[in-house]
Structures are given as C-alpha cells and as structure tokens.
Amino acid sequence: MSSSELDTGVPAPATIEVDEAYLAFVRERRAAILARLEAACARSGRSASEVTLDAVSKTVGPAEVLAAMRAGYTSFAENRPQELVRKLDAFAAAGIEAPRFDMIGNLQKNKINAVLGRASLVQSISSLTLAQAVSSRAERTGLTVPVLLECNVSGELSKGGFAPDEVRAAADELGALPALSIEGVMCMAPAHDADAARRTFAGARELREELRGRMGFALPTLSCGMSDDFEIAVEEGSTLVRLGRIVFSAEYDLA
Ligand SMILES: *Cc1c(COP(=O)(O)O)cnc(C)c1O
C-alpha cells in the first residue's frame, strides 16, 4: 500500500503483502548500512552495540515496514501522529504483531492522546509547555512516557526544539514532571554541511552532559544522525540514528 492511498482514508486491508524484490533490496541496503555503522564505530573506538537504529518509515506504508521487519529492523519512527496510528492499526488489522514506533515529529497538543501508550519513545519534546501537557495527560491515564528533549543546537530558525539556554533554564521543571521518563536528547543538524553537522552533534553531546549534571538523570540516549550524516553522528557519540531514505528508497544514492 502506498502512503497516498493511506491519505485518502482507504481502510487498512486485512493482509499486508511483502514484495520479494523490495525485501531483497531492503536486506541488501541493511547490510551496507550496518557495515558503515560498524566502520564509524570502529573509527571512534565505540562498540556497534552502543548504537541503535530507527527506520524512519514516514514515506512508506505498512508493506514496506513489514519488509524492513523481515530484513531485521525492529524499531521504526514516524513524524506524524496520524500516520503512526494508521500503521499500528494496519498491523492490528492484519493480525501481525507491530514493531515499536517512535514519534519524531512536531506533536500538537490535540494529538497527544493519539500517541500516548502507542509511541514507544516520544523524541520530539520541543518545549516546556508540550512536556507539561504530555505529562499531565499521561498522569491521567496512569502512564509514564519515555521521551527525549529535542534541542535546536545549530540555532537554525527553520528547526524546532529547545534552544540550549531554554532547556538549561527549564531543566528543573522538566525533571520534576511526574509522568515523563526523560531519557536523553534529540537533535537535527544543518543539511549538506558536514562540518556544521559535526559541530551540532558535538554540541548536542555536550548539552546532554550538562543536563545530566543538572537533572541528575542518566540520559542514556543521544538521538542524532539521519541518512546523510549518521556516520558523523556516530563518531560524535550518537546512540540512536534515525534513517529514512537510505533504508527504504532505491533512489537514495549510497555512494
Ligand atoms: C525524516 C526524518 C528523519 C530521516 O531522514 P532521512 O534523511 O530520510 O534519513 C530523521 N529524523 C527526523 C526528525 C525526520 O523527520
């Protein structure tokens, strides 16, 4: 099923068909991605077991997700709550155990209830007011929500997230929210600029260290790196890379 079919509100079919040729492509890609991930870990003296991978499935449908699961991916990420819910529903309708899905995109307050208990990790907590809203809704349902603080380390106006000073100032209040389990920091780097990406990831790592000290939490997760910059992110300490096009798209050039 294509994502455009999903957008027209066509109900999820009761089966999910995996295309064998696509599965072969995703398997081959995965081997190449893991080899690069391991090489980046080796260059920086890290163990490959320190880095996990989210397959960002926002541009594909449940069939491609199922192919990726067969190829070995276990964790996925979506940037729209509606799409995350639709994918989970498609798996439920097909009687297939769904993989974990993280939420990585802008979360509006009126969509919080849709992802509560369904997103495994909400990586896109981008303001104190959003953190407070998620915590209070989760409290009402008796849930604790694992989250990351999305930080805008590069300062680009086009990017969301806490400014570093903002998250420092909010650290005490964030740390006191009863229904959030704050597990780390997420960031995005400027596109097409390897040096700026490296500075951004290093900045995110330092910010996480600082927040660790201020909040007294372990903050084990540093979610940095996408298709174009994940090797740099791993060299700078990322523990979670979010890969979309390189996982799913044959048009994405590996060279
Ligand atoms: C789409 C997206 C990704 C994946 O980007 P690719 O360049 O396709 O790997 C990662 N993180 C976020 C927040 C995204 O929206």
PDBQT file of the ligand as one rigid body, heavy atoms in Angstrom, charges set to zero:
ROOT
HETATM    1  C1  LIG A 301      12.553  12.248   8.072  1.00  0.00    +0.000 C 
HETATM    2  C2  LIG A 301      13.321  12.326   9.335  1.00  0.00    +0.000 A 
HETATM    3  C3  LIG A 301      14.476  11.551   9.516  1.00  0.00    +0.000 A 
HETATM    4  C4  LIG A 301      15.054  10.652   8.434  1.00  0.00    +0.000 C 
HETATM    5  O1  LIG A 301      15.599  11.439   7.402  1.00  0.00    +0.000 OA
HETATM    6  P1  LIG A 301      16.390  10.746   6.181  1.00  0.00    +0.000 P 
HETATM    7  O2  LIG A 301      17.224  11.848   5.655  1.00  0.00    +0.000 OA
HETATM    8  O3  LIG A 301      15.350  10.265   5.242  1.00  0.00    +0.000 OA
HETATM    9  O4  LIG A 301      17.204   9.641   6.748  1.00  0.00    +0.000 OA
HETATM   10  C5  LIG A 301      15.121  11.618  10.740  1.00  0.00    +0.000 A 
HETATM   11  N1  LIG A 301      14.664  12.423  11.741  1.00  0.00    +0.000 NA
HETATM   12  C6  LIG A 301      13.559  13.168  11.592  1.00  0.00    +0.000 A 
HETATM   13  C7  LIG A 301      13.116  14.012  12.727  1.00  0.00    +0.000 C 
HETATM   14  C8  LIG A 301      12.854  13.144  10.393  1.00  0.00    +0.000 A 
HETATM   15  O5  LIG A 301      11.770  13.919  10.261  1.00  0.00    +0.000 OA
ENDROOT
TORSDOF 0
